[in-house]
Amino acid sequence: MTVAPGTAGPKTPAARPASRRRRGIRPTRGYRVFQAVNAVVLTLVVVVTLYPFVNIVARSLSDEAPIIAGKVNLVPQGFNLTSYRLVMSDPMFWTNYRNTVVYTVVATAISIVLTTCYAYVLSKHQLKGRGVLVGIAVFTMFFSGGLIPNYVLITSLGMKNSIWAVVLPNAINVFNLLVMKAFFESLPVELEEAAAVDGLSTYGTLLRIVLPLSKAIIATMVLFYAVSFWNSWFTAFLYLDRQDLLPVTVYLRNLIAGATGAQSAGGVAESDAVQAAATIQAVTIVLTTLPILAVYPFIQRFFVSGVMLGAVKG
C-alpha cells in the first residue's frame, strides 16, 4: 500500500508512546486490599512467632524475683548471668555438647544416605516388589515394636552405651522418605535414559545425574534430620548410662530436675542452685536453640524450593 506524502501511515507498536507501552496493568482495589490484609496478617504471625523466643531470652537473663512475680516480658529485669555461669562452668557440659554435635553430624549423614537410596529405589515404577517396599515403609509410620522390645533389641545387638544406639534406630524418617521419593519421581525420565545410552550404570546415574539435580531437596532433608537429632534426648536417656556419653539435651534435662529439687529443698539448697531454678528452663532453651538458628540461614534458601519440588508433581 502506497502512502501519500504528508499523510501519516498506520500506527505501529513502535510508533506508540513509550510511556504507554511501559504502563502495566493497574492493580484493582480488591487486590490492593488483599495486599494490605496479607501484610498485616504476616506481620502478626512474625510477632507471635518471635515473642515467645524473645521472652525466653529475657527470662534467661533476669533475676529470680522478677520472674516469680511475673514482671519479665521482653526486657530482662535485674540482669543476671548466674544460670549461664552454672551451666557453662561445668566441664561435663562441654563434653555433652561435643557429643551432641558428633551424634547430630553422624546421624544426619547416615540418614541422608539411607533415605536417598531408599527413596530412589521407590521412585522406580518398573521395580518388582515396589509396592511391598512402600508398604513396609508406610506401615512403620503407624505401628512400632514398642519400647521394651526396642530396648531388648538394642541391648542384644550390643549397641547400648555406644553412638550407634542413638544414630541408628531413627535413621529413616518415613515422611522425609516419601517427600524425597516424590521429588525423584518428578525428575524427567529422559535424563536417566540418556545416561543409560551413554553407558552409565544405575549407581553412576544416581551419583552423576540425579544427586546434582537434588541439592534443594537434600539440603531440606539435612535440615529436618539435623533439627530432629539435635533436639532428641529420650533415645540417649534410654540407651546411654555413662555421663560422658550423654548429649547436651539430657545434661540440661538433668540440670532442670536438679535445680527444681534444690529449690523445693528450701534452706538446704545452695543459694546459686535456688537462683538458677527460676531461670534454668529458659537457659536450656536458649543454649539448645542457638546452634540451629545459626545454621538455618545457610539452608533456608533451599528449604521452600526443596519441599515444594518434593511435594508437587506436574
C-alpha positions in Angstrom: 0.0 0.0 0.0 1.3 3.4 -1.0 1.1 6.3 1.4 0.8 9.7 0.0 3.4 12.3 1.1 2.4 14.4 4.0 -0.1 11.8 5.4 0.5 9.6 8.4 0.6 5.9 7.9 -1.0 3.3 10.1 0.2 3.3 13.7 2.6 0.6 14.6 3.6 -0.6 18.1 6.9 1.2 17.7 5.0 4.5 17.0 3.1 4.3 20.2 4.3 6.5 23.1 7.0 4.7 25.2 5.2 5.6 28.4 2.0 3.9 27.2 3.9 0.8 26.2 5.6 0.6 29.6 2.4 1.0 31.6 1.3 -2.3 33.1 -2.0 -3.4 34.3 -3.1 -1.3 37.3 -4.0 -3.4 40.4 -7.6 -3.5 41.3 -8.9 -2.2 44.6 -9.6 -5.7 45.7 -6.0 -6.7 45.0 -4.7 -3.7 47.0 -6.9 -4.6 49.9 -5.6 -8.2 49.7 -2.0 -7.0 49.8 -2.7 -4.8 52.8 -4.5 -7.6 54.7 -1.8 -10.0 53.8 0.9 -7.7 55.1 -0.9 -7.2 58.4 -1.5 -10.9 58.9 2.1 -11.9 58.1 3.3 -9.1 60.5 1.1 -10.5 63.2 2.4 -14.0 62.5 6.0 -12.8 62.8 5.3 -11.0 66.1 3.5 -14.0 67.6 6.4 -16.3 66.5 9.2 -14.1 67.8 7.5 -13.0 71.1 8.0 -16.4 72.9 11.6 -16.6 72.0 12.4 -13.0 73.0 10.6 -13.7 76.3 12.6 -16.8 76.9 15.9 -14.9 76.3 14.7 -12.1 78.7 13.9 -14.7 81.3 17.3 -16.4 81.0 19.0 -13.0 81.7 16.7 -11.9 84.5 16.8 -12.2 88.3 14.7 -14.8 90.1 12.4 -12.4 91.9 11.0 -10.6 88.8 10.4 -13.9 87.1 8.5 -15.3 90.1 6.5 -12.1 90.3 5.7 -12.3 86.5 7.3 -8.9 85.7 9.6 -10.2 82.9 8.2 -9.6 79.4 10.6 -8.6 76.6 13.3 -6.8 78.6 15.4 -8.6 81.3 14.7 -7.4 84.8 17.6 -7.5 87.3 20.2 -8.6 84.7 21.7 -11.9 85.9 24.0 -14.5 84.4 24.1 -16.9 87.3 22.4 -19.7 85.5 24.7 -19.3 82.5 27.7 -19.5 84.7 26.4 -22.6 86.5 25.8 -24.4 83.2 28.9 -23.3 81.3 31.4 -23.6 84.1 30.9 -27.4 84.2 33.4 -29.3 82.0 30.8 -32.1 81.6 28.5 -29.5 79.8 31.1 -29.1 77.1 31.7 -32.8 76.8 28.0 -33.4 76.4 27.8 -30.5 73.9 30.6 -32.1 71.8 28.6 -35.4 72.0 25.5 -33.7 70.6 27.5 -32.3 67.7 29.0 -35.6 66.9 25.7 -37.5 67.2 23.9 -35.0 65.0 26.6 -35.0 62.2 27.0 -38.7 62.1 23.2 -39.5 62.4 22.3 -36.9 59.7 24.9 -38.3 57.3 23.7 -41.8 57.8 20.1 -40.8 57.5 20.7 -38.8 54.3 22.5 -41.7 52.6 19.8 -44.3 53.6 16.9 -42.1 52.8 18.3 -41.1 49.4 19.0 -44.7 48.4 15.6 -46.0 49.6 13.7 -43.1 48.0 15.5 -43.5 44.7 14.6 -47.2 44.6 10.9 -46.5 45.5 10.7 -43.9 42.7 11.2 -46.6 40.0 7.7 -47.8 39.0 9.1 -50.7 37.0 10.8 -52.2 40.1 9.3 -55.6 41.0 8.1 -55.6 44.6 8.0 -51.8 44.8 4.5 -51.9 46.4 5.8 -54.2 49.2 8.7 -51.9 49.9 6.4 -48.8 50.0 4.0 -50.7 52.3 6.8 -51.7 54.7 7.8 -48.0 55.0 4.3 -46.7 55.5 3.5 -49.4 58.0 6.2 -48.2 60.3 4.5 -44.7 60.4 1.6 -46.2 62.4 2.9 -49.2 64.2 6.1 -49.9 66.1 7.5 -52.8 68.1 7.1 -50.9 71.4 9.6 -49.5 74.0 10.6 -52.7 75.7 11.1 -54.8 72.5 13.2 -52.0 71.1 15.3 -51.8 74.3 15.8 -55.6 74.3 16.8 -55.4 70.6 19.4 -52.6 71.1 20.8 -54.3 74.1 21.1 -57.7 72.4 22.8 -56.2 69.4 25.5 -54.8 71.7 24.8 -51.1 70.8 23.9 -49.9 74.3 26.3 -47.2 75.6 27.5 -46.5 72.1 26.9 -43.9 69.5 25.0 -46.4 67.3 22.2 -46.7 69.9 21.5 -43.0 69.2 22.1 -42.7 65.4 20.7 -46.0 64.0 17.2 -46.6 65.5 15.7 -43.5 63.9 17.9 -43.4 60.8 15.0 -43.2 58.3 12.0 -40.9 58.8 9.2 -42.1 56.6 7.8 -38.7 56.0 11.1 -37.5 54.7 11.4 -40.7 52.6 8.1 -40.1 50.9 8.9 -36.4 50.2 12.2 -37.4 48.6 10.5 -40.2 46.7 8.1 -37.7 45.2 10.9 -35.5 44.2 12.8 -38.2 42.4 9.6 -39.2 40.5 9.3 -35.6 39.3 12.6 -35.7 37.5 12.4 -36.3 33.7 12.8 -39.9 32.8 14.6 -38.9 29.6 17.7 -37.8 31.7 18.2 -41.3 33.0 17.5 -42.8 29.6 20.2 -40.6 28.1 22.6 -41.5 30.8 21.9 -45.2 30.2 22.6 -44.7 26.5 25.9 -43.1 27.3 26.9 -46.2 29.3 26.3 -45.0 32.9 25.3 -47.7 35.4 22.5 -47.2 37.9 24.9 -46.0 40.6 26.6 -43.7 38.1 23.3 -42.2 37.1 22.4 -41.6 40.7 25.7 -40.0 41.6 26.4 -38.0 38.4 22.9 -37.1 37.2 20.3 -37.4 39.9 22.1 -36.1 43.0 23.5 -32.9 41.4 19.9 -32.0 40.5 18.7 -32.8 44.0 20.6 -30.2 46.0 17.5 -28.4 47.2 15.7 -31.5 48.5 18.9 -32.9 50.1 19.5 -29.6 51.9 15.9 -29.6 53.1 16.3 -33.2 54.4 19.6 -32.3 56.1 17.8 -29.5 58.0 14.9 -31.8 59.0 17.2 -34.6 60.2 19.7 -32.2 61.9 17.0 -30.5 63.9 15.4 -33.8 64.9 18.7 -35.4 66.1 19.8 -32.2 67.8 16.7 -31.9 69.9 16.4 -35.7 70.6 17.0 -36.7 74.2 14.8 -39.7 75.1 16.8 -42.2 72.9 20.0 -41.2 74.7 18.3 -41.2 78.1 17.1 -44.7 77.4 20.2 -46.4 76.0 23.2 -44.4 77.5 24.2 -44.9 81.1 27.6 -43.2 81.1 27.6 -39.5 81.9 30.4 -38.8 79.4 28.3 -40.2 76.5 25.1 -38.2 77.1 24.1 -35.4 74.7 23.6 -31.9 76.0 19.8 -32.2 75.9 20.0 -35.0 78.6 22.5 -33.0 80.6 20.3 -29.9 80.6 17.3 -32.1 81.4 19.1 -33.5 84.5 20.1 -30.0 85.4 16.5 -28.8 85.4 15.5 -31.7 87.6 18.3 -31.0 90.0 17.6 -27.3 90.2 13.9 -27.9 90.8 14.7 -30.3 93.5 17.2 -27.9 95.1 14.5 -25.2 95.1 11.9 -27.4 96.8 14.5 -28.3 99.5 14.3 -24.8 100.8 17.1 -23.9 103.3 19.1 -27.0 102.5 19.8 -25.8 98.9 22.7 -23.6 98.0 21.8 -20.1 97.0 23.2 -20.5 93.5 21.1 -23.5 92.9 18.0 -21.8 94.1 18.8 -18.8 92.0 19.2 -21.0 88.9 15.9 -22.8 89.5 13.8 -19.9 88.2 15.8 -19.4 85.0 17.3 -22.8 84.2 14.5 -23.7 81.7 15.0 -20.5 79.8 18.7 -21.0 79.7 18.2 -24.6 78.5 16.0 -23.4 75.5 18.5 -20.7 74.6 21.6 -22.9 74.6 19.9 -25.7 72.6 18.3 -23.4 70.1 21.2 -21.1 69.2 23.2 -23.6 67.0 20.2 -24.4 64.9 19.4 -20.7 64.5 23.0 -20.2 63.4 22.8 -23.0 60.7 19.3 -22.3 59.4 20.1 -19.1 57.4 22.6 -21.1 55.3 20.0 -23.7 54.4 16.8 -21.6 54.3 17.1 -20.7 50.6 16.8 -24.4 49.7 14.0 -25.0 52.2 10.9 -23.8 50.3 12.0 -25.0 46.9 13.1 -28.4 48.2 9.7 -29.1 49.9 7.7 -27.8 47.0 9.7 -29.8 44.5 9.2 -32.9 46.5 5.5 -32.4 47.2 4.2 -31.2 43.8 4.5 -33.3 40.7 3.5 -32.0 37.3 
